[in-house]
């Protein structure tokens, strides 16, 4: 009996306006960040394979390819920090939904 009650509760949550708002809010953040990450990440191998632009010196003997490669580490840490901060908002929304359900 308890399993059926949980599935009904889940169905209510799934159909609630707050849950749909949470999912939409997460998508508006995650999809653009994922697209940015993938574009930024694959730009380096594509540009080094089909262009000579990144072979030019940037600082002394260091080429733009090395600068771009280092920037990928910075970009990854930045996206992780942004997600960690944004996840606090996601958690608040989840807590609000849990209060409505009584969990």
C-alpha positions in Angstrom: 0.0 0.0 0.0 2.8 2.3 0.8 4.4 2.0 -2.7 1.1 3.1 -4.3 1.0 6.1 -2.0 4.5 7.0 -3.0 3.8 6.7 -6.7 0.7 8.9 -6.3 2.8 11.5 -4.4 5.4 11.4 -7.1 2.8 11.9 -9.8 1.5 14.9 -7.9 5.0 16.4 -7.6 5.7 15.7 -11.2 2.6 17.6 -12.3 3.0 20.5 -9.9 3.7 23.9 -11.1 6.7 24.3 -8.7 8.4 21.2 -10.0 7.9 22.2 -13.6 9.4 25.6 -12.7 12.4 23.9 -11.2 13.0 21.8 -14.3 12.6 24.8 -16.6 14.9 26.9 -14.4 17.6 24.1 -14.4 17.3 23.7 -18.2 17.7 27.4 -18.8 21.0 27.2 -16.9 22.4 23.7 -17.8 21.7 23.7 -21.5 23.5 26.9 -22.4 26.4 26.1 -20.1 26.8 22.6 -21.7 26.6 24.1 -25.2 29.3 26.7 -24.2 31.5 24.0 -22.7 31.3 21.8 -25.7 31.9 24.6 -28.2 34.9 25.9 -26.2 36.3 22.5 -25.6 36.1 21.3 -29.3 37.4 24.6 -30.7 41.0 23.8 -29.7 41.4 20.5 -31.6 39.4 21.8 -34.6 41.4 25.0 -34.8 44.8 23.2 -34.4 43.8 20.7 -37.1 42.4 23.0 -39.7 44.0 26.4 -39.0 47.4 27.9 -38.2 46.0 30.7 -36.1 46.8 29.1 -32.8 50.4 28.3 -33.8 51.3 32.0 -33.7 53.3 33.2 -30.7 51.3 34.8 -28.0 53.8 35.5 -25.2 57.4 34.9 -26.2 57.7 31.3 -27.4 54.3 30.3 -26.0 51.8 29.9 -28.8 48.1 30.7 -28.7 47.3 27.0 -28.6 48.9 26.7 -25.1 47.0 29.9 -24.0 43.8 28.4 -25.2 44.5 25.0 -23.6 45.2 26.7 -20.2 42.0 28.7 -20.7 40.1 25.4 -20.8 41.2 24.7 -17.2 40.0 28.1 -16.1 36.8 27.7 -18.0 36.1 24.3 -16.3 36.7 25.6 -12.8 34.6 28.7 -13.6 31.7 26.6 -14.8 32.0 24.4 -11.7 31.9 27.4 -9.4 28.9 28.8 -11.2 27.0 25.6 -11.0 27.8 25.2 -7.3 26.4 28.7 -6.6 23.4 28.1 -8.8 22.7 24.8 -7.2 21.9 26.6 -3.9 18.8 28.1 -5.7 17.9 24.6 -7.1 18.1 23.2 -3.5 15.8 26.0 -2.2 13.3 25.2 -4.8 13.5 21.5 -4.0 13.0 22.2 -0.3 9.9 24.3 -1.1 8.5 21.4 -3.2 9.3 18.9 -0.4 7.4 21.1 2.1 4.4 21.1 -0.1 4.4 17.3 -0.4 5.1 16.9 3.3 8.4 15.1 3.0 
